[in-house]
Every structure is written in structure tokens, then in C-alpha cells.
């Protein structure tokens, strides 16, 4: 068996704007195991200005990329040796390195399940009615930030596609214009007909957050994600206690990896929802722990992606489908990119559908895609 590491630069169809900045490209890494004519792989997709495991790598993005890649290479080689020796790796020390952990967890999981079941489809990671194509996942339609006119067009497109849960990124436009956009939507659709979620990505300041939440509260929104920047537990706790809009935590969870600290955060802030991203919140194992702690406290949650390619999206969606979710999840099919890898996911009537045969011989396709489109960074084994 060989282990390989590939680097790939995803290209956005148009700049993806958030309150923290704008993305034009997104560099991801694919750790891969190859044996005979089969393979298993994962995706490590850090966000340059947000992922804790990427930010710790140096003073600038170039240094961070080199540090991240070198560390990932070392870990892949270690995992390769342990898997061959049939030694179960202990991933607990990798919780602070969420995007790396997620990629290696998926790689190991797929390799072991393919070895045990001898199944021949590289598109399958977790078996469920979803991965069998028998049950689709409800998802929200995501509206990225842009000009008022751009966001209007994007909303109309999502409505035409049949979405009845829409999530809008806010915080980049003039706030009054954002409220106007949401008001237009609510005039057309009642909360029963259209669920509205907003994500501020920490854009509101302590001085203005209460005023802005009050203005938004008249629109009967389902929830708002991360109204203020992470780390302000006392203020966030007050907002969760008194806001007329349910508050969900996203960036707040980044870097909180120990169980006791997670319990302290939830018991202090008492949010209504958690928005869980394996690439940011401790991988699959870390998100599973967040779910368990949330369930014990009556806190809701949903799973979303963090701009992974279709490799990571496929893994997240298949894992998510095994968690008994019912509310719309924040997952899609990677349509933001011009050069995305193909995968088994598609959107059918505003739901995520999985067809493991969609790409034909997925092992052959992935081998060809990696060799033709990605840069080989490291290889171990003959």
C-alpha cells in the first residue's frame, strides 16, 4: 500500500465575500492510500484566516502553508505506518488541528471499512439510507454576501429551485440595506413558508449588537449565527438570554477542544444552537462530542461545510446522515468552484441526494483527477 499527499487549489466562480474578507481561491490537501486498483482518501481544507491549525503556522500565509503541509506530511506517514502495522492510531492529540484531523479520520475510516467489507466503491464512506440513495438530506440555500442586487438575484434563484430554508450571510453591506432585503422576503413569505437564517460571522460590535438584534427580531428569523466575535462569553451569554432571535454558535467553538472546556462554554453561554463544522471544530470525533453535550442540554445543532471540495462534502454529508438529523443542514455540492472534483452528491428538489454510481468507476476517476490536476507533495511506499 502507498500513501500519497496531494495539494490542490480550488478556484471560486466569483469572489466569496464574508465579514472577515473575500476568498478567490482555496488551497486544500488530499491524503490518500492506494492499493491494487483501489484507494481511500480524505480532505484537509483549512481556511487561511479562521482555522486554528493553519493560523498557528507562521507570520504570513506562505509560512503557514509550508508549516501546515510539513506537519500533515509527517502525520500521514505516521498513520500509514500504524495502519499497516494494524495499530489503531490515537487521534486525541490532534483535536487542536481540526482540518488535519478531519482529513485523516476520513482517510482511515474509509480504508478500514473498504478492507473489512471488500466493497468496491470509493464514493462510499458511511452506509445509510442516504448513501444508498433512498433518503435525501434537507439543506438550506446559502446566499453569499454581495451587492444588494447580487443578493436579490441569488435569493430569487434559490426560491426558484424550491428552497424553503434560506441562510443569508450578513455584515458586509450597510445594515439598513440588509434589513430591507430580509423585510422584502418576509413580506412575501411567512415563517411557515420560508425559514430564514442569518450568519453575521461576528460582524456586530458590542456597542451595536443589541440594537441590531432588536431590528432583526421583527422579521421572525429562525436564528442568527455568531452575532459578535468569539471569546466574549459574558456578553454572548447575555445576548442568548435576552435576544428575541435564537442564537447559534459557530466561530465560538473553534479552539475549544477539551470536554471540560466545552461543557463550561455551553453552561456559561447557553446557546439555542450549535453550527458544527468538522474541519473547524475538532474533526468528526470533536463534532460528535459537541453533539452529545448539546443533546444533554437540550441545545439544537446542525452540520455544515467549511468550503471543502466535493471530497470533504461527500464525507461530511454521509457522516451527518448517520446522526439522525431532521432540520435543514448547511451542506451542498460545491457549486462555488469552477474546478471542483466530481462526486456522488447532487441537489434534487432543494435536498441533498447521494448516488454512488453517479461518476461511474470512482477509483479510476479519482486516480486520474489527482494525477492530472493536483500537485504531488509526498509519497510513502513502493
C-alpha positions as CSV (number, residue, x, y, z in Angstrom):
1,X,0.0,0.0,0.0
2,X,1.2,3.5,-0.9
3,X,0.4,6.7,1.0
4,X,0.4,10.0,-1.0
5,X,-0.4,13.6,-0.3
6,X,-1.7,16.0,-3.0
7,X,-2.2,19.7,-3.0
8,X,-5.0,21.3,-5.0
9,X,-6.1,25.0,-5.5
10,X,-9.8,25.4,-5.9
11,X,-11.0,28.4,-7.9
12,X,-14.1,30.3,-6.9
13,X,-16.6,31.1,-9.7
14,X,-16.8,34.6,-8.2
15,X,-15.3,36.1,-5.1
16,X,-16.8,34.6,-1.9
17,X,-17.4,37.5,0.5
18,X,-17.7,37.2,4.2
19,X,-17.5,39.8,7.0
20,X,-13.9,38.6,7.6
21,X,-12.7,39.1,4.0
22,X,-13.1,37.7,0.5
23,X,-12.0,34.3,-0.9
24,X,-10.8,33.9,-4.5
25,X,-9.0,30.6,-4.2
26,X,-8.9,27.9,-1.6
27,X,-5.9,25.5,-1.2
28,X,-6.8,22.0,0.1
29,X,-4.8,18.8,0.6
30,X,-5.8,15.2,-0.1
31,X,-4.2,12.4,1.9
32,X,-4.5,9.2,0.0
33,X,-4.0,5.5,0.5
34,X,-3.6,3.4,-2.7
35,X,-3.6,-0.4,-3.0
36,X,-4.1,-2.6,-6.0
37,X,-6.7,-0.7,-8.1
38,X,-8.4,0.9,-5.1
39,X,-7.9,4.0,-2.9
40,X,-9.2,5.8,0.2
41,X,-8.8,9.5,0.7
42,X,-9.7,12.4,3.0
43,X,-9.6,16.2,2.6
44,X,-7.8,18.8,4.7
45,X,-9.2,22.2,3.9
46,X,-8.1,24.9,6.3
47,X,-9.5,28.4,5.9
48,X,-6.5,30.8,5.9
49,X,-8.0,33.4,8.3
50,X,-10.0,31.1,10.5
51,X,-8.6,27.6,11.0
52,X,-6.6,27.4,14.3
53,X,-4.3,24.7,12.8
54,X,-3.4,27.0,9.9
55,X,-3.1,30.2,11.8
56,X,-0.5,28.7,14.2
57,X,1.9,28.0,11.4
58,X,3.7,31.3,10.9
59,X,3.6,35.1,10.4
60,X,2.2,35.0,6.9
61,X,0.2,32.8,4.6
62,X,3.2,31.4,2.8
63,X,4.9,30.4,6.0
64,X,1.7,28.9,7.3
65,X,1.1,26.8,4.2
66,X,4.6,25.3,4.4
67,X,4.3,24.6,8.1
68,X,0.8,23.1,7.7
69,X,1.9,20.9,4.7
70,X,5.1,19.7,6.5
71,X,3.1,18.7,9.6
72,X,0.4,17.0,7.6
73,X,3.1,15.0,5.7
74,X,4.6,13.8,9.0
75,X,1.2,12.7,10.3
76,X,0.3,11.0,7.1
77,X,3.5,8.9,7.2
78,X,2.8,8.0,10.8
79,X,-0.7,7.0,10.1
80,X,0.5,4.9,7.1
81,X,2.9,3.0,9.3
82,X,0.4,2.4,12.0
83,X,-2.4,1.2,9.7
84,X,0.0,-1.2,8.0
85,X,1.0,-2.5,11.4
86,X,-2.7,-2.8,12.3
87,X,-2.2,-0.4,15.2
88,X,-5.2,1.9,15.9
89,X,-3.9,5.5,15.9
90,X,-4.8,7.8,18.8
91,X,-6.2,11.0,17.2
92,X,-7.0,12.7,20.5
93,X,-3.8,14.8,20.4
94,X,-4.9,16.2,17.0
95,X,-8.1,17.9,18.3
96,X,-6.4,21.4,18.0
97,X,-5.6,20.6,14.3
98,X,-9.2,20.2,13.2
99,X,-8.8,20.3,9.4
100,X,-5.9,17.8,9.5
101,X,-7.8,15.6,11.9
102,X,-10.9,15.6,9.7
103,X,-8.9,14.5,6.7
104,X,-7.0,11.8,8.4
105,X,-10.1,10.5,10.2
106,X,-12.0,10.1,6.9
107,X,-8.9,8.5,5.2
108,X,-8.5,5.9,8.0
109,X,-12.2,5.2,8.2
110,X,-12.7,4.7,4.5
111,X,-9.6,2.5,4.2
112,X,-10.6,0.2,7.1
113,X,-14.2,-0.1,6.0
114,X,-13.1,-0.9,2.4
115,X,-10.7,-3.5,3.8
116,X,-13.3,-5.2,6.0
117,X,-16.2,-5.1,3.6
118,X,-14.2,-5.6,0.4
119,X,-16.7,-3.1,-1.2
120,X,-15.6,-1.6,-4.4
121,X,-16.9,2.0,-4.4
122,X,-14.6,4.8,-3.5
123,X,-17.6,7.1,-3.1
124,X,-18.9,5.3,0.0
125,X,-17.7,6.2,3.5
126,X,-20.7,5.7,5.8
127,X,-23.5,3.3,4.9
128,X,-27.0,4.7,5.5
129,X,-30.3,5.2,3.6
130,X,-28.8,8.5,2.4
131,X,-25.7,6.9,0.9
132,X,-27.9,4.2,-0.6
133,X,-29.9,6.9,-2.4
134,X,-33.1,6.1,-0.5
135,X,-33.4,9.2,1.7
136,X,-32.3,12.7,0.9
137,X,-30.9,15.3,3.4
138,X,-32.8,18.6,3.9
139,X,-30.5,21.5,3.3
140,X,-30.6,25.3,3.4
141,X,-29.9,27.5,0.4
142,X,-26.9,29.7,1.1
143,X,-26.8,33.3,0.0
144,X,-23.3,34.7,-0.1
145,X,-22.6,38.4,0.6
146,X,-22.5,40.7,-2.3
147,X,-24.2,43.9,-3.5
148,X,-27.9,44.3,-2.8
149,X,-28.7,43.5,-6.4
150,X,-26.5,40.4,-6.4
151,X,-28.0,39.1,-3.2
152,X,-31.5,39.7,-4.6
153,X,-30.7,37.7,-7.7
154,X,-29.2,34.8,-5.6
155,X,-32.3,34.7,-3.4
156,X,-34.6,34.6,-6.4
157,X,-32.5,31.7,-7.9
158,X,-32.8,29.7,-4.6
159,X,-36.5,30.3,-4.3
160,X,-36.9,29.1,-7.9
161,X,-35.0,26.0,-7.1
162,X,-37.5,25.2,-4.4
163,X,-35.7,26.1,-1.2
164,X,-37.8,26.8,1.8
165,X,-34.9,27.4,4.2
166,X,-32.5,30.2,3.2
167,X,-29.4,31.3,5.1
168,X,-28.0,34.7,4.3
169,X,-24.5,35.9,5.1
170,X,-24.8,39.4,6.6
171,X,-22.4,42.0,7.9
172,X,-20.7,43.3,4.8
173,X,-23.5,45.5,3.4
174,X,-25.0,48.6,5.0
175,X,-27.1,47.1,7.8
176,X,-30.2,49.0,6.8
177,X,-30.0,47.5,3.3
178,X,-29.6,44.0,4.8
179,X,-32.7,44.6,6.9
180,X,-34.5,45.8,3.8
181,X,-33.6,42.7,1.9
182,X,-34.8,40.5,4.7
183,X,-38.0,42.5,5.1
184,X,-38.9,42.1,1.4
185,X,-38.5,38.3,1.8
186,X,-40.7,38.2,4.9
187,X,-43.4,40.2,3.3
188,X,-43.6,37.6,0.5
189,X,-43.3,34.5,2.7
190,X,-44.5,33.7,6.2
191,X,-42.2,31.9,8.6
192,X,-44.3,28.7,7.9
193,X,-43.5,29.1,4.2
194,X,-39.9,30.2,4.4
195,X,-37.4,29.7,7.2
196,X,-34.8,32.5,7.3
197,X,-31.4,32.1,8.9
198,X,-28.7,34.7,9.0
199,X,-25.0,34.4,9.7
200,X,-23.1,37.5,10.9
201,X,-19.7,35.8,11.3
202,X,-19.0,38.0,14.3
203,X,-19.6,41.3,12.4
204,X,-21.6,43.1,15.1
205,X,-19.8,45.2,17.7
206,X,-20.6,45.1,21.5
207,X,-21.9,48.7,21.1
208,X,-24.4,47.9,18.3
209,X,-25.3,44.3,18.7
210,X,-28.4,44.7,20.9
211,X,-29.8,47.4,18.6
212,X,-29.2,45.2,15.5
213,X,-30.7,42.1,17.1
214,X,-33.8,44.2,18.1
215,X,-34.1,45.4,14.5
216,X,-33.8,41.8,13.1
217,X,-36.3,40.4,15.7
218,X,-39.3,41.9,13.8
219,X,-38.5,39.6,10.9
220,X,-39.3,36.3,12.6
221,X,-36.0,34.8,11.8
222,X,-35.2,31.2,12.7
223,X,-31.8,32.1,14.1
224,X,-28.6,34.2,13.8
225,X,-25.1,32.6,13.9
226,X,-22.3,34.3,15.8
227,X,-23.6,37.9,16.1
228,X,-20.4,39.0,17.8
229,X,-16.8,37.9,17.6
230,X,-15.8,34.8,19.5
231,X,-14.3,35.0,23.0
232,X,-16.8,37.4,24.6
233,X,-18.6,34.7,26.7
234,X,-20.2,37.1,29.2
235,X,-21.7,39.3,26.5
236,X,-22.7,36.3,24.4
237,X,-24.4,34.7,27.4
238,X,-26.4,37.9,28.0
239,X,-27.4,38.0,24.3
240,X,-28.6,34.4,24.4
241,X,-30.6,35.0,27.5
242,X,-32.4,38.1,26.2
243,X,-32.4,38.1,22.4
244,X,-35.7,37.6,20.7
245,X,-33.8,35.7,18.0
246,X,-32.3,32.3,18.7
247,X,-28.5,32.5,18.7
248,X,-26.2,29.8,17.3
249,X,-22.5,29.4,17.9
250,X,-20.0,28.8,15.1
251,X,-16.6,30.5,15.4
252,X,-17.1,30.4,19.2
253,X,-16.4,26.7,19.1
254,X,-13.1,27.0,17.3
255,X,-10.2,26.0,19.5
256,X,-12.4,24.7,22.3
257,X,-11.3,21.0,22.2
258,X,-11.3,19.6,25.8
259,X,-14.5,18.2,27.0
260,X,-14.5,20.2,30.3
261,X,-14.0,23.4,28.4
262,X,-16.8,22.6,26.0
263,X,-19.1,21.9,29.0
264,X,-18.0,25.3,30.6
265,X,-18.7,27.1,27.3
266,X,-22.2,25.6,26.9
267,X,-23.1,26.1,30.5
268,X,-21.9,29.7,30.5
269,X,-23.4,30.9,27.2
270,X,-26.4,28.6,26.9
271,X,-27.0,29.0,23.2
272,X,-30.0,27.7,21.3
273,X,-28.0,26.1,18.5
274,X,-24.5,24.9,17.6
275,X,-23.4,25.0,13.9
276,X,-20.9,22.2,13.6
277,X,-18.1,22.0,11.0
278,X,-15.7,19.1,11.2
279,X,-12.9,21.0,9.5
280,X,-13.1,23.7,12.2
281,X,-14.5,22.0,15.3
282,X,-12.3,19.0,16.1
283,X,-13.0,16.7,13.2
284,X,-15.7,14.0,13.2
285,X,-14.8,13.0,16.7
286,X,-14.9,16.5,18.1
287,X,-18.2,17.3,16.4
288,X,-19.7,14.0,17.8
289,X,-18.7,15.1,21.3
290,X,-20.3,18.6,20.7
291,X,-23.5,16.8,19.7
292,X,-23.5,14.6,22.8
293,X,-23.0,17.6,25.1
294,X,-25.7,19.6,23.2
295,X,-28.2,16.8,23.4
296,X,-27.7,16.5,27.2
297,X,-28.6,20.2,27.5
298,X,-31.4,20.5,25.1
299,X,-29.4,22.5,22.6
300,X,-30.1,22.1,18.9
301,X,-27.5,21.8,16.2
302,X,-26.9,21.3,12.5
303,X,-23.9,20.3,10.4
304,X,-22.4,22.5,7.7
305,X,-19.4,22.5,5.5
306,X,-16.4,24.9,5.6
307,X,-15.8,25.4,1.8
308,X,-14.4,21.9,1.3
309,X,-14.3,20.5,-2.2
310,X,-16.7,17.7,-3.1
311,X,-14.4,15.1,-1.4
312,X,-14.9,16.7,2.0
313,X,-18.5,17.5,1.4
314,X,-19.3,13.9,0.5
315,X,-17.7,12.7,3.7
316,X,-19.5,15.2,5.9
317,X,-22.8,14.6,4.3
318,X,-22.6,10.8,4.7
319,X,-21.5,11.1,8.3
320,X,-24.2,13.7,9.0
321,X,-26.8,11.3,7.6
322,X,-26.0,8.7,10.3
323,X,-26.7,11.2,13.1
324,X,-30.5,11.2,12.8
325,X,-30.7,14.8,11.7
326,X,-34.1,16.3,10.7
327,X,-33.7,20.1,10.3
328,X,-32.1,21.6,7.2
329,X,-28.3,21.1,7.2
330,X,-25.7,23.6,5.8
331,X,-24.5,21.3,3.1
332,X,-24.4,21.5,-0.7
333,X,-22.5,20.2,-3.7
334,X,-19.5,22.6,-4.0
335,X,-21.0,24.6,-6.8
336,X,-19.0,27.6,-5.7
337,X,-15.9,26.3,-7.6
338,X,-15.0,26.2,-11.3
339,X,-12.7,23.2,-11.0
340,X,-14.2,21.0,-8.3
341,X,-13.7,17.3,-8.3
342,X,-16.8,15.3,-9.3
343,X,-18.7,13.4,-6.6
344,X,-21.8,11.4,-5.8
345,X,-23.8,14.4,-4.5
346,X,-26.5,16.4,-6.3
347,X,-29.3,18.6,-5.3
348,X,-32.8,17.3,-6.1
349,X,-35.8,19.5,-5.1
350,X,-33.7,21.5,-2.6
351,X,-32.5,18.4,-0.9
352,X,-29.1,16.7,-1.0
353,X,-29.1,13.4,-2.9
354,X,-26.4,10.8,-3.0
355,X,-25.9,8.4,-5.9
356,X,-22.7,6.3,-5.5
357,X,-22.8,5.3,-9.2
358,X,-23.0,8.9,-10.5
359,X,-19.4,9.1,-11.5
360,X,-19.0,5.5,-12.7
361,X,-15.7,3.9,-11.7
362,X,-14.8,6.4,-8.9
363,X,-11.5,4.8,-8.1
364,X,-10.3,5.3,-11.7
365,X,-11.7,8.8,-11.8
366,X,-10.1,9.9,-8.6
367,X,-6.7,8.5,-9.6
368,X,-6.9,10.4,-12.9
369,X,-8.1,13.6,-11.2
370,X,-5.3,13.5,-8.6
371,X,-2.6,12.8,-11.1
372,X,-3.7,15.3,-13.7
373,X,-4.9,18.2,-11.6
374,X,-3.2,18.1,-8.2
375,X,0.4,18.5,-7.1
376,X,2.0,15.5,-5.5
377,X,3.6,16.6,-2.3
378,X,4.8,13.4,-0.7
379,X,4.7,9.6,-1.3
380,X,5.5,6.7,1.0
381,X,5.8,3.1,0.0
382,X,6.6,1.3,-3.3
